[in-house]
Each structure stands twice: as C-alpha cells, then as structure tokens.
Amino acid sequence: MRSAELLTDWGTTPVPTLHLFDPEVVDVVGDALLFRGYVIKTTPEDKRCAEYQQLWLVRPCMSMDAPPLAPFDPSKWVRRLPIEESSPDEPTSSAKWLAAHPDAPDWKR
C-alpha cells in the first residue's frame, strides 16, 4: 500500500505524525501539490477504525532545517479545487454499501 507521511519535529528528530494512504495527485497549484487519500483513525466512542478521505496541500521544502515557506495564497486556486456536493438527505457511502450487501456483518443492524 502506498502512503505519504506528515513529519513533525520531536525535539531534534523528525517523526511521522499522520499517514495518508493511497495518495493520488489531484492537481498542481502554484508551488504546491494537492493530494487526495485516506486517513485511518480509531473513533473514540466505540474504538472502531474509521477511514476518512482527505485532501492534503503539500508544499515541498529543501530540508527540515530550511526557513519557513511563505504563506500559501489559496484565493487564485480555490475555483480549481475539487468539490463534492451532497445532500443531507442522501445516505452515507457506508449506508449505501450495507444496503447493497445485506449479508455483510454490521454490529449496528
């Protein structure tokens, strides 16, 4: 499985703090890349794994010691960003999948 890592300094050591699985490049916007992928987290309520689709705006720097990059100005790119519209009445993807697969185990049924 492909993944991208978000590194954060922990003292003097860079450590991975977040993983983006199955990243794909959606667009190149100025000096940044727009990645879409999945983040897996454990939900605090019921300790189940949940998969979230996220967009990451990635701006490469030469090294962890490089000076901070100038702030990114999204105003000239915002019209090109992917937008997925959904209605509040529309069932979630998981609800649609469970309806299409009635034999699949689901502890909430």
N, C-alpha and C positions, 0 to 999 in steps of 0.2 A: 504494500500500500504506500502510495506517495504521501508525503506530508511536508509542511512548512512549519518552522518553529519561530516563535517570538522570543527573543533573548532579552533578558534583563540582567543588569549588573547586580550581583550579590556580593557585596564587598569588592574584591578585586577579580572575581570570577564571573564570567557570563554564564547564566543558567537558563534553560528553556522554561518559560512560564506558561505558554499556550501553544497548542498544536492545531494546525489547520490541515485536515485530511482531504485527500483527493483534490488538491488545489488546481484550478484552471485559470489561465489568464483571460479575463473578460475584456479588458481594454488597457491601452497605454494612455495615460493622461498627464501630459507635461513630463515632469521628471519622476513620475510615479507609475506603478503598475497596480491594476485593480484585479485582485484575486477573489474567486468565489470557491468556497469549500465548506467542509463540515467540521464543527467543533463538538466533541462529546463531553458531556458533563453528567455528574450524578445529581439528581434532583434532591433537595434537602428534605422534602416532605416524606417521600416513600423510598428513598435510596435506590431508585431505578436509574438506569442510564438513559439519557436523552440525547438526541442528535439534533443540532441546530445548524441551519445553513447561515453562513456569514459572508460578508464582503469585507476584505481587508484592503486598505490602501497602503501599498508597500513602497517605501522610498529607500533605495539602497544608499548606504554610506560607505566610505572607504575603509573605515575601521571603527571599532568601539571607542577609540580614543579621539576620533575626529570631532571637530566642533559641531554643535547642533545645526541641523538644516534650517533654512528659513521656513517660516510657516507656510503650509500649503494653502493656496487660494482656490477653493472649490467652485467659486462663482462662475468661472468660464467653462467648467466641465460638467456642472450639475445637470444640464439638459441631456447629456450623453449617458448618464448613469442608468443602469437597468432598474426599472420599476415594475414590480409585480403587484397588480391591484387585486384585491379580493374583497368580497362582500362579507359582512359579519354573519350573514345568514348561511354562507357557504360552509359545508363541513370541512374539517381539517383533513390533511392528506392521510393521517393515520386512521381517521374515521372512515374515509373512503376505502382505504385498503382493507380494513377489518370487515366492512360490508361486502367487499368483493371476495373475501376469503373467510367464510363463516366457520371453517374447521380450524382456523388458526387459534392458538391459545391466547386468551386475553383475560387477565385476572379481574378486570372491571366488569365483565359481562355478567 
